[in-house]
Structure formats: structure tokens, C-alpha cells
């Protein structure tokens, strides 16, 4: 359980509860974002804001930064790259 020379722990040395906690936080944040988008859509439909409803439809279709961050691939790659390996990407 001792960290390497640069003070960074590998994923194999990370406790399972810590990985589960981080994963749970990401899931909870994703659910909250999804609920917020749904609530905004209901509110915009009540106010008859067609442009805003169209913008929310684009977000739900995956044309936004939120969708990219929820998927996590670019962020996870950057974190692993920056912390554990010399990155060539």
C-alpha cells in the first residue's frame, strides 16, 4: 500500500471502496443532471419556449459537453494519462 516514488498509487493498489465511491458519485451526478434536464423541459413546455425545448433536445441527443463528460472517456483518459504514464496523445 506504499505509493510509488512520485506519490501516485496505481489502480491495483487503490482500495475497492474508493473506486466504488467515485463511481457512485459519477452515477449520482449523472442522475441529477438527467433529472434537471427533464425538469427544465417540463418548465419550458409550460412556458411554451420552443427554442429552449429544441436546445434541450440537442443536449439529450448528445450534442453537448454534458454528454461528453457523463460518458467519461476523455476525462478518464486524461486522468490516467496525466497521472500514471507518459502520454503521447
N, C-alpha and C positions, 0 to 999 in steps of 0.2 A: 504494500500500500504506500510505498515511498514514491514521491514524484520524481520525475527524471531530473537531469541536470538543469533544465530550463524551467522547472517548476510546473510542467504541464503533465497531467495524468492521461493515459490512453483510455479509450473507451472500455477496454477489457478490465481496467483497474477501477473504473467508476462503479460505485455501488448501484445495484439494481433499483433500489428505491429512488435514487436521484434521477435516473433515466425515466422511471415511471412518473415521477413528479413533473418533470419538464414536459413529458408527453401529455400528461393530463392538463397542464396549463395551456398548451397549444390547442388541445381539443376544446377546452372551456372557452378560450378566446374565439375560436372558430364558431362555436355555437352562439356566442354573444353577438358576433358580427352578423351572422346569418339572421338572428332574431331582430337586430337593429335594422337591417335592410328590409326585412319583412314589415316591420312596424312603420318605417318610412314610406314604403309602398302603399300601405293602407291609408296613411295620413295624406299622401299626395293624391290618391284616388278620391278621398273625401273632399279635398280642396280643388279637385279637377285640374291638377298641374300636369299636363300631358308631356311637356318637355322633361320634367323631372322624372316622370314614370319611365320615359324612354331611356334616360340616363341610367336609372336603376336596372332596367332590363339589360343594358350593355354590361353593367357590373356583374349581374347574375350570369351572363353569358361568358364571362371570363376575360373581358377586355379591360381589366383594371389592375392596378398594383396590388389591391387587396387579394385578388385571386392568386397572384404570383407568390405573395408572402404566405398565404394559407397553405399552398402546396408545399412550400418549404424547401424545395430542391435548390434554388440558387443560394438561399441563406445558409442551408446546411453545408453546401459545397464550400462556400466562402469560409465558414467557421472551421471546418475540417482542414481546409487548405491553409488558412492563416495560422492555425494553432499547432498543427501536427506535422505537416510536410512542407518541404519547399515546393511552392506552386508554380507550375509553368503555364497555367491558363490565364 
